[in-house]
Amino acid sequence: MSRGLGSPLSFLLAGWGWLLLTSLLGLATFWSIVRGSPLPPGLRLLHVHGVLIGGLLQLMTGFALTASDLTAQEGTRSKHRLLFVGINLVALGFTAGAALRDPTLTLLAGLLLAAVCAPIVRHLVHAFRVCSAGTSLSSFFFGFSLLGLFGSLILGALLSGAWYPTWHGIIRLGHVHAGILLFLTMAIVGTVQLTLPILLHRTPHSAALGQAVLLLLPACAAGLLTGFLLSSIHIQLVAGGGLILTLALCCFNLLRTWSQAGQPGSTATDHLLTALCFLFIMTCIGLALGINDLWTPPALPYGTLHMVAYTHTAFLGFVLQAVVGGLSMAFPPLLAAQRIPNQKKRGPYRDVLEHIMNRWRAAQVSTVSFGALGLVLVASLTWNLPLSSPWIQAATWGSLGLLLIHLTMVTVKVTQALNAHPGHERTNTNESKHPDGR
């Protein structure tokens, strides 16, 4: 197993570091909006690009490299130092360009991102082939998702170059939704549907439902993107309704698979299932927002704080939970393979690592879930109370505090797993009898 700079572990650790630091900036941004003194727009762009590129894209690359390395033969694994340096330079370039409001620096970072996207896509495709049967439908699904990545890159270049100022709003909408909806959301849903049955050691409850999700989700995502670009609320509502139905089928299929497997519990399965449920709930809320916009003015008024709360609740409840579930799933086999060359001797050490990653399961899932939902509560209170109300201030502090506790717990567990070296299996034998950490 490769180790050091450019190894799968380095991508995962650097990605989590970016996600952690920029998430703290996001929490500060939300607090500043509640206080009535928003942070400069440059810091908002720094937060967004740091999370998406330095954090999520790097983590997705690390997960893909982990899947490839764990199935590769000893001696055939390689490091990816140039890719590691490249993607972090891209993240630094975007954050610096956003902070300095320098479009030239942002454009250069985008060109570098286009260059590193070729090996990233190659690794993502290879991991998909390794982890699945590679049916034509699933190939179409993930290929369509990758089109969202390339579309977002092209539109982002047009934005930073400011070559079409009259089309700025439409290009920005396309850039954001192609990257987040087509690429990120579809890739996560497809990966969760693929990996959960593997984690549960059971075939999916219904293969037909799984295929229906792979067929319907791209169509609904494309419909939503079309509705956003055309500013057509009716197209958005039709596509959003289809998306809700598709996600309901996906959640039902995976929950039935989990139930038929005996309802086994681990941090990874808890987070992945909760992430899909959050996506379903937030999609329903998004559809309600669209219905609300059918009236002029909207029947229920909303502003920047409400939209920030909605988007961040969706991100924290869906994307962050999926990422933490992926880290909980990837770290034990990755560290075991890295530190113990003999595959037959990895079992006890891997059990210790799984015990570490499964600690504080209930607290870990509940803090991020209630912390994310608390943002919606804060936004809802503003309909009846002023921002200076102690109720809003207390709800804000409570929500941000829960999210900080969650980020701290995950970071502590990652650190403990990194510091748990082979040879301590006997010391942890008694603890491992309680997989929930109780």
Contacts in CASP RR format, 6 or more apart in sequence:
PFRMAT RR
TARGET T0000
AUTHOR 0000-0000-0000
METHOD contacts of the structure
MODEL  1
MSRGLGSPLSFLLAGWGWLLLTSLLGLATFWSIVRGSPLPPGLRLLHVHG
VLIGGLLQLMTGFALTASDLTAQEGTRSKHRLLFVGINLVALGFTAGAAL
RDPTLTLLAGLLLAAVCAPIVRHLVHAFRVCSAGTSLSSFFFGFSLLGLF
GSLILGALLSGAWYPTWHGIIRLGHVHAGILLFLTMAIVGTVQLTLPILL
HRTPHSAALGQAVLLLLPACAAGLLTGFLLSSIHIQLVAGGGLILTLALC
CFNLLRTWSQAGQPGSTATDHLLTALCFLFIMTCIGLALGINDLWTPPAL
PYGTLHMVAYTHTAFLGFVLQAVVGGLSMAFPPLLAAQRIPNQKKRGPYR
DVLEHIMNRWRAAQVSTVSFGALGLVLVASLTWNLPLSSPWIQAATWGSL
GLLLIHLTMVTVKVTQALNAHPGHERTNTNESKHPDGR
1 7 0 8 1.000
1 69 0 8 1.000
1 77 0 8 1.000
1 334 0 8 1.000
1 337 0 8 1.000
1 338 0 8 1.000
1 339 0 8 1.000
1 341 0 8 1.000
2 8 0 8 1.000
2 69 0 8 1.000
2 77 0 8 1.000
2 78 0 8 1.000
2 79 0 8 1.000
2 338 0 8 1.000
3 9 0 8 1.000
3 338 0 8 1.000
4 10 0 8 1.000
4 79 0 8 1.000
5 79 0 8 1.000
5 81 0 8 1.000
5 84 0 8 1.000
6 79 0 8 1.000
6 80 0 8 1.000
6 81 0 8 1.000
6 83 0 8 1.000
6 84 0 8 1.000
7 65 0 8 1.000
7 79 0 8 1.000
7 80 0 8 1.000
7 338 0 8 1.000
8 62 0 8 1.000
8 65 0 8 1.000
8 66 0 8 1.000
8 69 0 8 1.000
8 330 0 8 1.000
8 334 0 8 1.000
9 334 0 8 1.000
9 335 0 8 1.000
9 338 0 8 1.000
10 84 0 8 1.000
11 58 0 8 1.000
11 59 0 8 1.000
11 61 0 8 1.000
11 62 0 8 1.000
11 65 0 8 1.000
11 80 0 8 1.000
11 84 0 8 1.000
11 87 0 8 1.000
12 59 0 8 1.000
12 62 0 8 1.000
12 63 0 8 1.000
12 66 0 8 1.000
12 327 0 8 1.000
12 330 0 8 1.000
12 331 0 8 1.000
12 334 0 8 1.000
13 414 0 8 1.000
14 54 0 8 1.000
14 58 0 8 1.000
14 84 0 8 1.000
14 88 0 8 1.000
15 54 0 8 1.000
15 55 0 8 1.000
15 58 0 8 1.000
15 59 0 8 1.000
16 55 0 8 1.000
16 59 0 8 1.000
16 323 0 8 1.000
16 327 0 8 1.000
16 410 0 8 1.000
16 411 0 8 1.000
16 414 0 8 1.000
17 55 0 8 1.000
18 50 0 8 1.000
18 51 0 8 1.000
18 54 0 8 1.000
18 55 0 8 1.000
18 58 0 8 1.000
18 91 0 8 1.000
19 51 0 8 1.000
19 54 0 8 1.000
19 55 0 8 1.000
19 56 0 8 1.000
19 59 0 8 1.000
19 320 0 8 1.000
19 323 0 8 1.000
20 407 0 8 1.000
20 411 0 8 1.000
22 46 0 8 1.000
22 47 0 8 1.000
22 50 0 8 1.000
22 51 0 8 1.000
22 54 0 8 1.000
22 55 0 8 1.000
23 51 0 8 1.000
23 320 0 8 1.000
23 403 0 8 1.000
23 407 0 8 1.000
24 407 0 8 1.000
25 43 0 8 1.000
25 46 0 8 1.000
25 47 0 8 1.000
26 47 0 8 1.000
26 312 0 8 1.000
27 400 0 8 1.000
27 403 0 8 1.000
27 404 0 8 1.000
28 39 0 8 1.000
29 38 0 8 1.000
29 39 0 8 1.000
29 43 0 8 1.000
29 44 0 8 1.000
29 47 0 8 1.000
29 308 0 8 1.000
30 308 0 8 1.000
30 309 0 8 1.000
30 312 0 8 1.000
30 375 0 8 1.000
30 396 0 8 1.000
30 400 0 8 1.000
31 396 0 8 1.000
31 400 0 8 1.000
32 38 0 8 1.000
32 39 0 8 1.000
33 304 0 8 1.000
33 305 0 8 1.000
33 308 0 8 1.000
34 305 0 8 1.000
34 378 0 8 1.000
34 387 0 8 1.000
34 392 0 8 1.000
34 393 0 8 1.000
34 396 0 8 1.000
35 387 0 8 1.000
36 387 0 8 1.000
38 304 0 8 1.000
42 98 0 8 1.000
42 99 0 8 1.000
42 101 0 8 1.000
43 98 0 8 1.000
43 99 0 8 1.000
45 98 0 8 1.000
46 94 0 8 1.000
46 95 0 8 1.000
46 98 0 8 1.000
46 99 0 8 1.000
48 98 0 8 1.000
49 91 0 8 1.000
49 94 0 8 1.000
49 95 0 8 1.000
49 98 0 8 1.000
50 91 0 8 1.000
50 94 0 8 1.000
50 95 0 8 1.000
51 315 0 8 1.000
52 179 0 8 1.000
52 180 0 8 1.000
52 184 0 8 1.000
53 87 0 8 1.000
53 90 0 8 1.000
53 91 0 8 1.000
53 94 0 8 1.000
53 113 0 8 1.000
54 87 0 8 1.000
54 88 0 8 1.000
54 90 0 8 1.000
54 91 0 8 1.000
55 91 0 8 1.000
56 184 0 8 1.000
56 319 0 8 1.000
56 323 0 8 1.000
57 87 0 8 1.000
57 120 0 8 1.000
58 87 0 8 1.000
58 88 0 8 1.000
58 91 0 8 1.000
59 323 0 8 1.000
59 327 0 8 1.000
60 120 0 8 1.000
60 124 0 8 1.000
60 187 0 8 1.000
61 83 0 8 1.000
61 87 0 8 1.000
61 120 0 8 1.000
61 123 0 8 1.000
61 124 0 8 1.000
63 127 0 8 1.000
63 191 0 8 1.000
63 326 0 8 1.000
63 330 0 8 1.000
64 120 0 8 1.000
64 123 0 8 1.000
64 124 0 8 1.000
64 126 0 8 1.000
64 127 0 8 1.000
65 80 0 8 1.000
65 123 0 8 1.000
65 127 0 8 1.000
66 330 0 8 1.000
66 333 0 8 1.000
66 334 0 8 1.000
67 127 0 8 1.000
67 130 0 8 1.000
67 131 0 8 1.000
68 123 0 8 1.000
68 126 0 8 1.000
68 127 0 8 1.000
68 130 0 8 1.000
69 77 0 8 1.000
69 334 0 8 1.000
69 337 0 8 1.000
70 333 0 8 1.000
70 334 0 8 1.000
70 337 0 8 1.000
71 130 0 8 1.000
74 341 0 8 1.000
80 119 0 8 1.000
80 123 0 8 1.000
83 116 0 8 1.000
83 119 0 8 1.000
83 120 0 8 1.000
86 112 0 8 1.000
86 116 0 8 1.000
87 113 0 8 1.000
87 116 0 8 1.000
87 120 0 8 1.000
89 109 0 8 1.000
89 112 0 8 1.000
90 109 0 8 1.000
90 110 0 8 1.000
90 112 0 8 1.000
90 113 0 8 1.000
90 116 0 8 1.000
92 109 0 8 1.000
93 105 0 8 1.000
93 106 0 8 1.000
93 108 0 8 1.000
93 109 0 8 1.000
93 112 0 8 1.000
94 106 0 8 1.000
94 109 0 8 1.000
94 110 0 8 1.000
94 113 0 8 1.000
96 102 0 8 1.000
96 105 0 8 1.000
96 109 0 8 1.000
97 103 0 8 1.000
97 105 0 8 1.000
97 106 0 8 1.000
97 109 0 8 1.000
98 106 0 8 1.000
103 160 0 8 1.000
103 161 0 8 1.000
103 162 0 8 1.000
106 160 0 8 1.000
107 157 0 8 1.000
107 160 0 8 1.000
107 161 0 8 1.000
110 153 0 8 1.000
110 156 0 8 1.000
110 157 0 8 1.000
110 160 0 8 1.000
111 157 0 8 1.000
113 153 0 8 1.000
114 153 0 8 1.000
114 157 0 8 1.000
117 149 0 8 1.000
117 150 0 8 1.000
117 153 0 8 1.000
121 146 0 8 1.000
121 149 0 8 1.000
124 142 0 8 1.000
124 146 0 8 1.000
125 142 0 8 1.000
125 146 0 8 1.000
128 134 0 8 1.000
128 138 0 8 1.000
128 139 0 8 1.000
128 142 0 8 1.000
131 194 0 8 1.000
131 195 0 8 1.000
131 198 0 8 1.000
132 138 0 8 1.000
132 194 0 8 1.000
137 211 0 8 1.000
137 214 0 8 1.000
137 215 0 8 1.000
138 194 0 8 1.000
138 214 0 8 1.000
140 214 0 8 1.000
140 218 0 8 1.000
141 186 0 8 1.000
141 190 0 8 1.000
141 214 0 8 1.000
141 215 0 8 1.000
141 217 0 8 1.000
141 218 0 8 1.000
142 187 0 8 1.000
142 190 0 8 1.000
144 182 0 8 1.000
144 186 0 8 1.000
144 218 0 8 1.000
145 182 0 8 1.000
145 183 0 8 1.000
145 186 0 8 1.000
145 187 0 8 1.000
145 218 0 8 1.000
146 183 0 8 1.000
147 182 0 8 1.000
148 178 0 8 1.000
148 179 0 8 1.000
148 182 0 8 1.000
148 183 0 8 1.000
149 178 0 8 1.000
149 179 0 8 1.000
149 182 0 8 1.000
149 183 0 8 1.000
151 175 0 8 1.000
151 178 0 8 1.000
151 179 0 8 1.000
152 174 0 8 1.000
152 175 0 8 1.000
152 176 0 8 1.000
152 178 0 8 1.000
152 179 0 8 1.000
152 182 0 8 1.000
152 183 0 8 1.000
155 171 0 8 1.000
155 172 0 8 1.000
155 174 0 8 1.000
155 175 0 8 1.000
155 178 0 8 1.000
156 171 0 8 1.000
156 175 0 8 1.000
158 164 0 8 1.000
158 171 0 8 1.000
158 175 0 8 1.000
159 168 0 8 1.000
159 171 0 8 1.000
159 172 0 8 1.000
159 175 0 8 1.000
162 168 0 8 1.000
164 171 0 8 1.000
170 229 0 8 1.000
173 228 0 8 1.000
173 229 0 8 1.000
174 225 0 8 1.000
174 228 0 8 1.000
174 229 0 8 1.000
177 224 0 8 1.000
177 225 0 8 1.000
177 228 0 8 1.000
178 225 0 8 1.000
181 221 0 8 1.000
181 224 0 8 1.000
181 225 0 8 1.000
182 221 0 8 1.000
182 222 0 8 1.000
182 225 0 8 1.000
184 319 0 8 1.000
185 221 0 8 1.000
185 279 0 8 1.000
185 318 0 8 1.000
186 217 0 8 1.000
186 218 0 8 1.000
186 221 0 8 1.000
188 275 0 8 1.000
188 318 0 8 1.000
188 319 0 8 1.000
188 322 0 8 1.000
189 213 0 8 1.000
189 217 0 8 1.000
189 247 0 8 1.000
189 250 0 8 1.000
189 276 0 8 1.000
189 279 0 8 1.000
190 213 0 8 1.000
190 214 0 8 1.000
190 217 0 8 1.000
191 322 0 8 1.000
192 254 0 8 1.000
192 272 0 8 1.000
192 275 0 8 1.000
192 276 0 8 1.000
192 322 0 8 1.000
193 204 0 8 1.000
193 210 0 8 1.000
193 213 0 8 1.000
193 214 0 8 1.000
193 250 0 8 1.000
193 253 0 8 1.000
193 254 0 8 1.000
195 272 0 8 1.000
195 329 0 8 1.000
196 254 0 8 1.000
196 257 0 8 1.000
196 258 0 8 1.000
196 269 0 8 1.000
196 272 0 8 1.000
196 273 0 8 1.000
197 203 0 8 1.000
197 204 0 8 1.000
197 254 0 8 1.000
197 257 0 8 1.000
199 266 0 8 1.000
199 268 0 8 1.000
199 269 0 8 1.000
199 272 0 8 1.000
199 329 0 8 1.000
200 257 0 8 1.000
200 258 0 8 1.000
200 261 0 8 1.000
200 264 0 8 1.000
200 269 0 8 1.000
201 261 0 8 1.000
202 257 0 8 1.000
202 260 0 8 1.000
202 261 0 8 1.000
203 257 0 8 1.000
204 210 0 8 1.000
204 253 0 8 1.000
204 254 0 8 1.000
204 257 0 8 1.000
205 253 0 8 1.000
205 254 0 8 1.000
205 256 0 8 1.000
205 257 0 8 1.000
205 260 0 8 1.000
206 253 0 8 1.000
206 256 0 8 1.000
209 249 0 8 1.000
209 250 0 8 1.000
209 252 0 8 1.000
209 253 0 8 1.000
210 249 0 8 1.000
210 250 0 8 1.000
210 253 0 8 1.000
212 246 0 8 1.000
212 249 0 8 1.000
213 246 0 8 1.000
213 249 0 8 1.000
213 250 0 8 1.000
213 253 0 8 1.000
216 242 0 8 1.000
216 245 0 8 1.000
216 246 0 8 1.000
216 249 0 8 1.000
217 243 0 8 1.000
217 246 0 8 1.000
217 250 0 8 1.000
220 239 0 8 1.000
220 240 0 8 1.000
220 241 0 8 1.000
220 242 0 8 1.000
220 243 0 8 1.000
220 246 0 8 1.000
221 239 0 8 1.000
221 243 0 8 1.000
222 239 0 8 1.000
223 235 0 8 1.000
223 238 0 8 1.000
223 239 0 8 1.000
224 236 0 8 1.000
224 239 0 8 1.000
224 240 0 8 1.000
224 243 0 8 1.000
226 232 0 8 1.000
226 235 0 8 1.000
226 239 0 8 1.000
227 233 0 8 1.000
227 235 0 8 1.000
227 236 0 8 1.000
227 239 0 8 1.000
228 236 0 8 1.000
233 290 0 8 1.000
233 293 0 8 1.000
233 294 0 8 1.000
236 290 0 8 1.000
237 287 0 8 1.000
237 290 0 8 1.000
237 291 0 8 1.000
240 283 0 8 1.000
240 286 0 8 1.000
240 287 0 8 1.000
241 287 0 8 1.000
243 283 0 8 1.000
244 280 0 8 1.000
244 283 0 8 1.000
244 284 0 8 1.000
244 287 0 8 1.000
247 276 0 8 1.000
247 279 0 8 1.000
247 280 0 8 1.000
247 283 0 8 1.000
248 280 0 8 1.000
250 276 0 8 1.000
251 276 0 8 1.000
251 277 0 8 1.000
251 280 0 8 1.000
254 273 0 8 1.000
254 276 0 8 1.000
255 273 0 8 1.000
258 264 0 8 1.000
258 269 0 8 1.000
258 273 0 8 1.000
265 361 0 8 1.000
266 328 0 8 1.000
266 354 0 8 1.000
266 358 0 8 1.000
266 361 0 8 1.000
266 435 0 8 1.000
267 324 0 8 1.000
267 325 0 8 1.000
267 328 0 8 1.000
267 357 0 8 1.000
267 358 0 8 1.000
267 361 0 8 1.000
267 364 0 8 1.000
267 365 0 8 1.000
268 325 0 8 1.000
268 326 0 8 1.000
268 328 0 8 1.000
268 329 0 8 1.000
268 357 0 8 1.000
270 325 0 8 1.000
270 361 0 8 1.000
270 365 0 8 1.000
271 321 0 8 1.000
271 322 0 8 1.000
271 324 0 8 1.000
271 325 0 8 1.000
271 326 0 8 1.000
271 328 0 8 1.000
271 364 0 8 1.000
271 365 0 8 1.000
272 321 0 8 1.000
272 322 0 8 1.000
272 325 0 8 1.000
272 326 0 8 1.000
274 317 0 8 1.000
274 321 0 8 1.000
274 365 0 8 1.000
274 369 0 8 1.000
275 317 0 8 1.000
275 318 0 8 1.000
275 319 0 8 1.000
275 321 0 8 1.000
275 322 0 8 1.000
275 325 0 8 1.000
276 318 0 8 1.000
278 313 0 8 1.000
278 314 0 8 1.000
278 317 0 8 1.000
278 318 0 8 1.000
278 321 0 8 1.000
278 369 0 8 1.000
278 372 0 8 1.000
279 314 0 8 1.000
279 317 0 8 1.000
279 318 0 8 1.000
282 310 0 8 1.000
282 313 0 8 1.000
282 314 0 8 1.000
282 317 0 8 1.000
282 318 0 8 1.000
285 310 0 8 1.000
285 376 0 8 1.000
286 310 0 8 1.000
289 302 0 8 1.000
289 310 0 8 1.000
292 298 0 8 1.000
292 299 0 8 1.000
292 300 0 8 1.000
292 302 0 8 1.000
300 383 0 8 1.000
301 383 0 8 1.000
302 379 0 8 1.000
305 378 0 8 1.000
305 379 0 8 1.000
305 382 0 8 1.000
306 379 0 8 1.000
306 382 0 8 1.000
308 379 0 8 1.000
309 375 0 8 1.000
309 376 0 8 1.000
309 378 0 8 1.000
309 379 0 8 1.000
310 376 0 8 1.000
310 379 0 8 1.000
312 372 0 8 1.000
312 375 0 8 1.000
313 372 0 8 1.000
313 373 0 8 1.000
313 374 0 8 1.000
313 375 0 8 1.000
313 376 0 8 1.000
316 368 0 8 1.000
316 371 0 8 1.000
316 372 0 8 1.000
316 375 0 8 1.000
316 403 0 8 1.000
317 368 0 8 1.000
317 369 0 8 1.000
317 372 0 8 1.000
320 368 0 8 1.000
320 372 0 8 1.000
321 365 0 8 1.000
321 368 0 8 1.000
321 369 0 8 1.000
324 364 0 8 1.000
324 368 0 8 1.000
324 410 0 8 1.000
327 357 0 8 1.000
327 410 0 8 1.000
327 414 0 8 1.000
328 357 0 8 1.000
328 358 0 8 1.000
331 353 0 8 1.000
331 357 0 8 1.000
331 414 0 8 1.000
331 417 0 8 1.000
332 350 0 8 1.000
332 353 0 8 1.000
332 354 0 8 1.000
332 357 0 8 1.000
332 417 0 8 1.000
333 350 0 8 1.000
335 353 0 8 1.000
335 417 0 8 1.000
335 418 0 8 1.000
335 420 0 8 1.000
336 346 0 8 1.000
336 347 0 8 1.000
336 349 0 8 1.000
336 350 0 8 1.000
336 353 0 8 1.000
337 343 0 8 1.000
337 346 0 8 1.000
339 349 0 8 1.000
339 421 0 8 1.000
339 422 0 8 1.000
340 346 0 8 1.000
340 349 0 8 1.000
340 422 0 8 1.000
348 425 0 8 1.000
349 422 0 8 1.000
349 423 0 8 1.000
349 425 0 8 1.000
351 425 0 8 1.000
351 432 0 8 1.000
352 420 0 8 1.000
352 424 0 8 1.000
352 425 0 8 1.000
352 428 0 8 1.000
352 432 0 8 1.000
353 417 0 8 1.000
353 420 0 8 1.000
354 435 0 8 1.000
355 428 0 8 1.000
355 431 0 8 1.000
355 432 0 8 1.000
355 435 0 8 1.000
355 437 0 8 1.000
356 413 0 8 1.000
356 416 0 8 1.000
356 417 0 8 1.000
356 420 0 8 1.000
357 413 0 8 1.000
357 417 0 8 1.000
358 435 0 8 1.000
358 436 0 8 1.000
358 437 0 8 1.000
359 413 0 8 1.000
359 436 0 8 1.000
359 437 0 8 1.000
360 409 0 8 1.000
360 413 0 8 1.000
360 437 0 8 1.000
361 436 0 8 1.000
361 437 0 8 1.000
362 436 0 8 1.000
363 405 0 8 1.000
363 409 0 8 1.000
364 406 0 8 1.000
364 409 0 8 1.000
364 410 0 8 1.000
367 402 0 8 1.000
367 403 0 8 1.000
367 405 0 8 1.000
367 406 0 8 1.000
367 409 0 8 1.000
368 402 0 8 1.000
368 403 0 8 1.000
368 406 0 8 1.000
370 399 0 8 1.000
370 402 0 8 1.000
371 398 0 8 1.000
371 399 0 8 1.000
371 400 0 8 1.000
371 401 0 8 1.000
371 402 0 8 1.000
371 403 0 8 1.000
371 406 0 8 1.000
372 399 0 8 1.000
372 403 0 8 1.000
373 399 0 8 1.000
374 395 0 8 1.000
374 398 0 8 1.000
374 399 0 8 1.000
374 402 0 8 1.000
375 399 0 8 1.000
377 395 0 8 1.000
377 399 0 8 1.000
378 392 0 8 1.000
378 395 0 8 1.000
378 396 0 8 1.000
378 399 0 8 1.000
381 389 0 8 1.000
381 391 0 8 1.000
381 392 0 8 1.000
381 395 0 8 1.000
382 392 0 8 1.000
385 391 0 8 1.000
385 392 0 8 1.000
386 392 0 8 1.000
420 428 0 8 1.000
431 437 0 8 1.000
END
